[in-house]
Amino acid sequence: MPSRSNRSRRGYFQGSFYRFLIRMDAMASNPCDALERPKVSPSPPRGLTADDIRRVLAVIPETPVGFRDRAIVLTLTLTGRRRAEVLNMTAGDLSTEDAKVWYRYRGKGGKSGKRELPQPAYAAIVAALRAFGHDMATLPPDAPLWPASGRNGAVRPREPAALTSGTFYANLQRYFRDAGLPAAGVHIFRHSAAKLRRDAGESIEEVSRFLDHSSLAVTTTYLRRLEGQEDRSWAKVAEAIGL
């Protein structure tokens, strides 16, 4: 039997088709309006702990591909940017000012910004490019930060082609498996970045600015779903009933 989400999706597309027929005067009513659509509950987000991140980094091999993937994981975790915002980065998005490295990003909803790139992420990027035979200082502005490998992981130093999202996702699943962690999408690193910063003592306002959320309410809901809600009263209730 199809899942709830698939049944809901099919109902939506069928209803859209009938609405189109109504606009074309081919039908008088939409038969899908009488259908009871299944309620779909979004799966709760989850974030990796600091120990989980260390376990993932520990299983990434010290190969050109491994150095590149390690740099991506560190950049995702330390910047909290979305998958496309990181994987689409080019050499021209990075700049050095006042002895700090900065990165430009193009975010969701047309947002763009410029922020400091944490030093560990930058060092990992430089090391990864070097492993592929590239020099950060001489890369053209439109060159991708994440070079694709050739067949069987061979490096292609002359023509840096961009890594595809699908290739990184497949590699990531292998790293999660080797680290003994459940499979997850790339977006889990954004969840992790938010949770780790909150755990480090940042305020909700600071985390909200970090994530580029539209409001504090969005961030509050985001963190509450990630962190769960502590129950401070169960011990008193247990004591009252003799437990």
Secondary structure in CASP SS format (residue, H / E / C, confidence):
PFRMAT SS
TARGET T0000
AUTHOR 0000-0000-0000
METHOD secondary structure of the structure
MODEL  1
M C 1.00
P C 1.00
S C 1.00
R H 1.00
S H 1.00
N H 1.00
R H 1.00
S H 1.00
R H 1.00
R H 1.00
G H 1.00
Y H 1.00
F H 1.00
Q H 1.00
G H 1.00
S H 1.00
F H 1.00
Y H 1.00
R H 1.00
F H 1.00
L H 1.00
I H 1.00
R H 1.00
M C 1.00
D C 1.00
A C 1.00
M C 1.00
A C 1.00
S C 1.00
N C 1.00
P H 1.00
C H 1.00
D H 1.00
A H 1.00
L C 1.00
E C 1.00
R C 1.00
P C 1.00
K C 1.00
V C 1.00
S C 1.00
P C 1.00
S C 1.00
P C 1.00
P C 1.00
R C 1.00
G C 1.00
L C 1.00
T C 1.00
A H 1.00
D H 1.00
D H 1.00
I H 1.00
R H 1.00
R H 1.00
V H 1.00
L H 1.00
A H 1.00
V H 1.00
I C 1.00
P C 1.00
E C 1.00
T C 1.00
P H 1.00
V H 1.00
G H 1.00
F H 1.00
R H 1.00
D H 1.00
R H 1.00
A H 1.00
I H 1.00
V H 1.00
L H 1.00
T H 1.00
L H 1.00
T H 1.00
L H 1.00
T H 1.00
G C 1.00
R C 1.00
R C 1.00
R H 1.00
A H 1.00
E H 1.00
V H 1.00
L H 1.00
N C 1.00
M C 1.00
T E 1.00
A H 1.00
G H 1.00
D H 1.00
L E 1.00
S E 1.00
T E 1.00
E E 1.00
D C 1.00
A C 1.00
K E 1.00
V E 1.00
W E 1.00
Y E 1.00
R E 1.00
Y E 1.00
R E 1.00
G C 1.00
K H 1.00
G H 1.00
G H 1.00
K C 1.00
S E 1.00
G E 1.00
K E 1.00
R E 1.00
E E 1.00
L C 1.00
P C 1.00
Q H 1.00
P H 1.00
A H 1.00
Y H 1.00
A H 1.00
A H 1.00
I H 1.00
V H 1.00
A H 1.00
A H 1.00
L H 1.00
R H 1.00
A H 1.00
F C 1.00
G C 1.00
H C 1.00
D C 1.00
M H 1.00
A H 1.00
T H 1.00
L C 1.00
P C 1.00
P C 1.00
D C 1.00
A C 1.00
P E 1.00
L C 1.00
W C 1.00
P E 1.00
A C 1.00
S C 1.00
G C 1.00
R H 1.00
N H 1.00
G H 1.00
A C 1.00
V C 1.00
R C 1.00
P C 1.00
R C 1.00
E C 1.00
P C 1.00
A C 1.00
A E 1.00
L C 1.00
T C 1.00
S H 1.00
G H 1.00
T H 1.00
F H 1.00
Y H 1.00
A H 1.00
N H 1.00
L H 1.00
Q H 1.00
R H 1.00
Y H 1.00
F H 1.00
R H 1.00
D H 1.00
A C 1.00
G C 1.00
L C 1.00
P C 1.00
A C 1.00
A C 1.00
G C 1.00
V C 1.00
H C 1.00
I H 1.00
F H 1.00
R H 1.00
H H 1.00
S H 1.00
A H 1.00
A H 1.00
K H 1.00
L H 1.00
R H 1.00
R H 1.00
D H 1.00
A C 1.00
G C 1.00
E C 1.00
S C 1.00
I H 1.00
E H 1.00
E H 1.00
V H 1.00
S H 1.00
R H 1.00
F H 1.00
L H 1.00
D C 1.00
H C 1.00
S C 1.00
S C 1.00
L H 1.00
A H 1.00
V H 1.00
T H 1.00
T H 1.00
T H 1.00
Y H 1.00
L H 1.00
R H 1.00
R H 1.00
L H 1.00
E H 1.00
G C 1.00
Q C 1.00
E C 1.00
D C 1.00
R C 1.00
S C 1.00
W H 1.00
A H 1.00
K H 1.00
V H 1.00
A H 1.00
E H 1.00
A H 1.00
I C 1.00
G C 1.00
L C 1.00
END
